[in-house]
């Protein structure tokens, strides 16, 4: 080999080494870019879906406003607004620390008021904050039209700052005793049994439904809700089913994000497919639950197709699907939704007729009933540990631990809410005075009526009285129709006069 050839080979090897080094540098840069891009994508995912879940506050506000009488609409609206604000302060000061801070198996105790919390966890804080606000605002509907404003401020702060965060720590952190579960040896295999609740059938919905039940029970029914003689329930109509419908559609929309957001990240392999499964299962369960509730009430009730029953049945079904929405087949989502819708009809009857609890929004039947079905559904329908798909020791133990989870939610939430609400009752600050309840809370408490009479017309100085339209009594029906289509209306001093007879209150 000549000297020239050796020099060329040396040069080639050197160039190759340089190229390899450049490729490694490019690979490192690409991996770094991929890492921070995935990280940014996950932050955006959590924030975007949490913002949609935050919109559910507006849905609850409209739903609750429509289900109460007009004299209390402003009161229920400001309570729903303040739920967001109070939850913000409570979850910032102590709630996040109790829920997701480092601690023991019972409670966290770091990151109070974000002290020591890294910026990379702020999106996680916001995500969990909107869940906490949702849990609190559900209660306001059940205690509507008679709960005092000061009592509301107290219970909302305690639920979002302490009661809800502790359950989150138990079930959704590696340290929590429910999440850790237990190990069991069976036929030489070590089984790890944990509590499973993907997006909060128990942690969010059972908690809020049970808190609503205790609050409504402590308050007692609204005046006129039960007949003084027979004791039977008397209907108290809300003032606008249109507002309730608007709120209901917003909640159905928000529920899709509520369940999908529990995935937590979007950057991992298969996460897009998982989200697709979740939103599909969610809407199918809601569809099934709404139809089943509507038909069940039609058969067992007064043979009417009721809108509110259909809406609440759908919402109850979506509460029920939260437990295992990520790991079931679509037809199972339909089954769970149907059970959730039927359970709503049962709990609606049971709470009112047997427990004699006045719940203007049926929040107890929707969230406590639907959440209960959801926690149990994990043990029966989950693809990996459900009894119907895996008849073995693991599925049986999972059922047992899910029941432990139910007892934990009931014991903790029920116990804390009994202490809280009955203490407020003993202090005589839980319920508004009788005069306020009879005449309406809006004016004495807030100084604003949702529908002030002076806002209806009168810009032309017209008198505040019924408009009178006069119809000729001697004309036949056909002539009346012709007249009404081309009638001559003259406005004078607030009266609409023509040759038609009719009295209206506009």
C-alpha positions in Angstrom: 0.0 0.0 0.0 1.4 3.4 -1.0 1.8 6.4 1.3 -0.8 8.2 -0.8 -3.4 5.5 -0.3 -2.8 5.4 3.4 -3.3 9.2 3.6 -6.5 9.0 1.7 -7.9 6.3 4.0 -6.9 8.4 7.0 -8.7 11.4 5.6 -11.8 9.3 4.8 -11.8 7.8 8.3 -11.5 11.3 9.8 -14.3 12.6 7.6 -16.5 9.7 8.6 -15.8 10.3 12.3 -16.8 13.9 11.8 -20.0 12.9 10.0 -20.8 10.4 12.8 -20.3 13.1 15.4 -22.6 15.5 13.4 -25.2 12.8 13.1 -25.1 12.1 16.9 -25.4 15.8 17.6 -28.3 16.1 15.2 -29.9 13.0 16.9 -29.5 14.6 20.3 -31.0 17.8 19.1 -33.9 15.9 17.5 -34.5 14.0 20.7 -34.4 17.2 22.7 -36.8 18.9 20.3 -39.1 15.8 20.5 -39.0 15.9 24.3 -39.9 19.5 24.8 -42.5 19.4 21.9 -44.2 16.4 23.6 -44.1 18.3 26.9 -45.6 21.4 25.4 -48.2 19.3 23.7 -49.2 17.6 27.0 -49.4 21.0 28.7 -51.6 22.4 25.9 -53.8 19.3 26.0 -54.4 19.5 29.8 -55.1 23.3 29.6 -57.4 23.2 26.6 -59.6 20.4 27.9 -59.6 21.8 31.4 -60.9 25.1 29.9 -63.8 23.2 28.3 -64.5 21.5 31.6 -64.5 24.9 33.2 -67.3 25.8 30.8 -69.4 23.3 32.6 -69.8 25.9 35.3 -71.9 27.9 32.9 -73.8 24.7 32.1 -74.6 24.2 35.8 -75.5 27.8 36.2 -78.1 27.7 33.4 -79.4 24.3 34.4 -79.9 25.4 38.0 -81.3 28.8 37.1 -83.9 27.2 34.9 -84.9 24.7 37.6 -85.5 27.3 40.4 -88.2 30.0 40.5 -87.5 33.3 39.0 -87.4 35.0 42.4 -84.2 33.0 43.2 -82.4 33.1 39.9 -79.9 35.7 40.7 -79.0 33.9 43.9 -78.3 30.6 42.2 -76.3 32.4 39.4 -73.9 34.2 41.8 -73.4 31.0 43.7 -72.3 29.2 40.6 -70.0 32.0 39.7 -68.4 32.1 43.1 -67.9 28.4 43.1 -65.2 29.0 40.5 -63.6 31.8 42.5 -63.8 30.1 45.9 -62.4 26.9 44.4 -59.6 28.8 42.9 -58.4 30.2 46.3 -59.2 27.1 48.2 -57.3 24.8 45.8 -54.4 27.2 45.5 -54.0 27.7 49.2 -54.4 24.2 50.5 -56.4 21.9 48.2 -53.7 21.0 45.8 -51.3 20.4 48.6 -53.7 18.0 50.3 -54.5 16.3 47.0 -51.2 16.0 45.1 -48.6 17.2 47.4 -46.0 14.8 48.8 -47.1 13.3 52.0 -48.4 10.0 53.5 -51.1 7.5 52.5 -53.8 9.8 54.0 -52.9 13.3 52.9 -50.4 15.5 51.1 -48.6 18.4 52.9 -46.4 20.2 50.4 -47.0 22.9 47.8 -49.3 25.1 49.9 -50.1 28.2 47.9 -47.8 26.8 45.2 -44.8 27.1 47.4 -42.1 24.9 45.9 -44.3 23.9 43.0 -42.5 23.7 39.7 -43.8 25.6 36.7 -44.2 22.3 34.8 -46.9 21.3 37.3 -49.1 24.4 36.9 -51.1 22.9 34.1 -51.8 19.9 36.3 -52.9 22.3 39.1 -55.4 24.0 36.7 -56.6 20.6 35.5 -57.4 19.4 39.0 -58.8 22.8 40.0 -61.6 22.6 37.5 -62.5 19.1 38.7 -62.7 20.5 42.3 -64.9 23.4 41.2 -67.2 20.9 39.4 -67.5 18.8 42.6 -68.5 21.9 44.6 -71.0 23.4 42.2 -73.1 20.3 42.0 -74.1 20.7 45.6 -75.6 24.2 45.1 -78.5 22.8 43.0 -79.7 20.5 45.8 -79.7 23.2 48.4 -81.2 25.9 46.1 -83.9 28.4 47.1 -83.3 28.1 50.9 -79.6 27.9 51.7 -78.1 31.1 53.2 -75.3 32.8 51.3 -72.8 32.7 54.2 -73.4 29.0 54.7 -72.8 28.5 51.0 -69.4 30.3 51.2 -68.3 28.1 54.1 -69.4 24.7 52.6 -68.0 25.5 49.2 -64.6 26.4 50.7 -64.4 23.2 52.8 -65.5 20.9 50.0 -62.9 22.3 47.5 -60.2 22.9 50.0 -60.3 19.8 52.1 -63.0 17.1 51.6 -62.5 16.6 47.9 -58.6 16.9 47.9 -58.3 14.1 50.5 -60.2 11.7 48.4 -58.1 12.6 45.4 -54.9 11.8 47.4 -56.4 8.5 48.4 -57.3 7.3 45.0 -55.3 9.2 42.4 -51.7 9.4 43.8 -49.1 6.7 44.2 -49.0 7.3 47.9 -52.8 7.0 48.5 -54.0 3.9 50.4 -56.8 3.2 47.9 -54.5 3.6 44.9 -51.8 1.3 46.5 -54.3 -1.3 47.3 -52.9 -4.6 48.5 -51.1 -7.7 47.2 -52.5 -11.2 47.4 -50.8 -14.5 46.5 -52.9 -17.0 44.6 -51.6 -20.2 43.1 -48.1 -18.9 43.1 -49.0 -15.6 41.5 -48.8 -12.3 43.2 -51.9 -10.2 42.5 -51.9 -6.4 43.1 -55.4 -5.1 43.7 -56.0 -1.4 43.3 -58.9 1.0 43.3 -59.9 1.9 39.7 -61.8 5.1 39.0 -60.6 6.6 35.7 -62.3 10.0 35.7 -64.2 10.1 38.9 -67.4 8.1 39.3 -66.6 7.9 43.0 -64.1 10.6 43.6 -66.1 13.4 41.9 -69.7 12.3 41.4 -70.4 10.1 44.5 -68.7 12.8 46.6 -70.7 15.7 45.2 -74.0 13.7 45.2 -73.5 12.6 48.8 -72.6 16.1 49.9 -75.7 17.4 48.1 -77.8 14.7 49.9 -76.5 15.6 53.4 -76.9 19.4 52.7 -80.5 19.0 51.4 -81.4 16.8 54.3 -79.9 19.2 56.9 -81.7 22.1 55.3 -85.1 20.4 55.1 -87.5 20.8 52.2 -88.7 24.1 50.6 -91.9 25.5 51.9 -94.8 23.7 50.0 -92.7 20.8 48.7 -94.7 18.3 50.8 -98.5 18.5 51.4 -99.2 19.4 55.1 -102.0 16.9 55.3 -101.1 13.9 53.2 -97.3 14.4 53.3 -97.1 13.6 49.6 -94.7 15.5 47.4 -96.0 18.6 45.6 -94.5 19.8 42.4 -92.6 23.1 42.5 -91.9 24.2 38.9 -88.7 25.8 37.8 -89.2 29.0 35.8 -87.5 28.2 32.5 -87.1 24.8 30.9 -85.3 26.6 28.1 -82.5 27.7 30.3 -82.3 24.2 31.8 -82.0 22.8 28.3 -79.2 25.2 27.4 -77.3 24.2 30.6 -77.9 20.6 29.9 -76.5 20.7 26.4 -73.4 22.6 27.8 -72.9 19.8 30.4 -73.2 17.1 27.8 -70.6 18.9 25.7 -68.4 19.4 28.7 -68.6 15.8 29.8 -66.8 14.7 26.7 -63.8 16.8 27.7 -64.2 15.8 31.3 -63.6 12.1 30.6 -61.1 12.6 27.8 -59.0 15.0 29.9 -58.4 12.2 32.4 -56.0 10.6 30.0 -53.5 13.3 31.2 -51.2 13.3 28.2 -51.5 13.3 24.4 -47.9 12.6 23.4 -47.6 8.9 24.2 -48.1 6.1 21.7 -51.8 5.2 21.3 -53.1 8.2 23.2 -55.1 9.5 20.3 -56.8 6.1 19.9 -57.5 6.0 23.6 -59.2 9.4 23.5 -61.3 8.3 20.6 -62.5 5.3 22.6 -63.3 7.5 25.6 -65.4 10.1 23.8 -67.2 7.4 21.9 -68.0 5.4 25.0 -69.1 8.6 26.8 -71.6 9.7 24.2 -72.9 6.2 23.7 -73.5 5.8 27.4 -75.2 9.2 27.6 -77.4 8.3 24.6 -78.4 5.0 26.1 -79.1 6.5 29.6 -81.3 9.3 28.3 -83.4 6.9 26.2 -83.8 4.3 29.0 -84.7 7.0 31.6 -87.3 8.5 29.3 -89.0 5.2 28.4 -88.8 4.0 32.0 -90.5 7.1 33.3 -93.1 6.9 30.5 -94.0 3.4 31.5 -93.9 3.8 35.3 -95.1 7.4 35.4 -97.8 9.4 33.7 -97.2 8.3 30.1 -95.5 11.6 29.2 -92.2 12.0 27.4 -90.4 14.3 29.9 -87.5 16.4 28.9 -85.9 16.8 32.3 -86.0 13.0 33.0 -84.3 12.4 29.6 -81.6 15.0 30.3 -80.9 13.8 33.8 -80.9 10.1 32.7 -78.2 11.0 30.2 -76.1 12.9 32.7 -76.4 10.0 35.2 -75.2 7.6 32.6 -72.2 9.8 31.9 -71.4 9.8 35.6 -71.7 6.0 35.6 -69.3 5.6 32.6 -66.5 7.6 34.3 -65.2 4.6 36.3 -64.0 2.5 33.4 -64.6 4.5 30.2 -61.0 3.9 29.1 -61.1 0.1 29.1 -64.4 -1.2 27.9 -66.0 -2.0 24.6 -68.6 0.3 23.1 -71.5 -2.1 23.6 -70.6 -2.3 27.3 -70.8 1.6 27.4 -74.3 1.2 26.1 -75.1 -1.3 28.8 -73.6 0.8 31.6 -75.4 3.9 30.3 -78.7 2.0 30.3 -78.1 0.9 33.9 -77.2 4.5 34.8 -80.3 5.9 33.2 -82.5 3.4 35.0 -80.7 4.0 38.3 -81.5 7.7 38.0 -85.2 7.0 37.8 -85.0 4.7 40.9 -82.9 7.1 43.0 -85.1 10.0 41.9 -88.1 8.2 43.4 -86.2 6.9 46.4 -84.7 10.2 47.5 -88.0 12.1 47.2 -90.5 9.6 48.4 -88.6 7.4 50.9 -85.9 9.8 52.2 -88.1 12.8 51.8 -85.2 15.0 50.6 -86.1 18.0 48.5 -83.6 18.2 45.7 -84.6 20.8 43.1 -82.0 19.6 40.6 -82.1 15.8 41.2 -78.3 16.1 41.7 -78.4 13.3 44.3 -80.0 10.9 41.9 -77.8 11.9 39.0 -74.4 12.1 40.7 -74.7 9.8 43.7 -76.7 7.2 41.9 -74.7 7.4 38.6 -71.4 7.5 40.5 -72.3 4.4 42.6 -73.1 2.5 39.4 -69.8 3.6 37.9 -67.6 2.4 40.7 -69.3 -1.0 40.7 -69.2 -1.2 36.9 -65.4 -1.4 37.0 -65.5 -4.7 38.9 -68.0 -6.2 36.4 -67.2 -4.7 33.0 -63.6 -3.7 32.9 -61.8 -5.5 30.1 -58.8 -6.6 32.3 -60.3 -7.2 35.7 -64.1 -7.3 35.2 -66.0 -10.3 36.4 -67.9 -10.8 33.2 -64.6 -11.0 31.2 -62.3 -12.5 33.8 -63.9 -14.9 36.1 -61.1 -15.4 38.5 -59.7 -14.4 41.9 -58.4 -11.1 40.7 -61.8 -9.9 39.5 -63.4 -11.0 42.7 -60.8 -9.1 44.8 -61.3 -6.1 42.6 -65.0 -6.1 43.3 -64.2 -6.2 47.0 -61.7 -3.3 46.8 -64.1 -1.2 44.7 -66.7 -1.7 47.5 -64.0 -0.6 50.0 -63.6 2.5 47.8 -67.4 3.1 48.0 -67.3 2.8 51.7 -64.4 5.2 51.9 -66.2 7.8 49.8 -69.4 7.5 51.8 -67.6 7.4 55.2 -65.3 10.3 54.6 -67.7 12.6 52.6 -70.8 11.7 54.6 -69.0 12.1 57.9 -67.4 15.4 57.1 -70.6 16.8 55.5 -72.7 15.8 58.5 -70.4 17.7 60.8 -70.2 20.7 58.5 -73.9 21.1 57.6 -75.3 20.3 61.0 -72.8 22.7 62.6 -74.0 25.4 60.3 -77.6 24.5 61.2 -76.9 24.6 64.9 -75.4 28.0 64.5 -78.6 29.1 62.7 -76.8 30.3 59.5 -77.7 27.4 57.2 -81.2 28.5 56.0 -82.5 31.8 55.0 -85.4 33.4 57.0 -88.9 32.2 56.1 -89.8 35.6 54.6 -86.9 35.5 52.2 -87.8 32.0 51.1 -91.5 33.0 50.5 -90.8 36.3 48.7 -87.5 35.3 47.0 -83.8 35.6 47.9 -82.7 37.8 45.0 -83.9 41.2 46.4 -83.0 41.0 50.1 -79.7 39.2 49.6 -78.4 40.6 46.3 -80.5 43.7 45.4 -81.0 42.4 41.9 -83.9 40.6 40.4 -83.2 38.4 37.4 -86.3 39.6 35.6 -87.1 43.2 36.9 -90.5 44.3 35.9 -89.3 47.8 34.9 -87.1 46.1 32.2 -90.1 44.9 30.2 -91.1 47.7 27.8 -92.3 51.1 28.8 -89.6 53.0 26.8 -92.5 54.9 25.2 -94.1 55.9 28.5 -96.8 53.2 28.1 -98.8 52.4 31.2 -97.9 49.2 33.1 -101.1 47.3 32.3 -102.4 44.6 30.1 -102.6 45.3 26.4 -106.1 45.0 25.2 -107.0 43.7 21.8 -110.7 43.7 20.8 -112.1 41.0 18.5 -115.5 41.4 16.9 -117.9 38.9 18.4 -120.3 38.7 15.4 -117.8 37.4 12.8 -117.4 33.8 12.0 -114.2 31.9 12.4 -113.1 32.3 8.8 -113.7 36.1 9.0 -111.7 36.2 12.2 -108.7 34.5 10.6 -108.9 36.9 7.6 -109.1 39.9 10.0 -106.2 38.7 12.1 -104.0 38.3 9.1 -104.6 41.8 7.9 -105.9 43.6 10.9 -105.6 47.4 11.4 -103.8 47.9 14.7 -103.7 51.4 16.2 -101.5 52.1 19.2 -102.7 54.7 21.6 -101.6 55.2 25.3 -100.4 51.6 25.5 -103.6 49.9 24.1 -103.6 48.1 20.8 -107.0 48.6 19.4 -108.4 46.8 16.4 -111.6 45.0 15.4 -110.5 41.8 17.3 -111.3 40.8 20.9 -108.5 39.4 23.0 -106.7 40.2 26.3 -103.0 39.5 26.8 -100.5 40.2 29.4 -97.2 41.0 27.7 
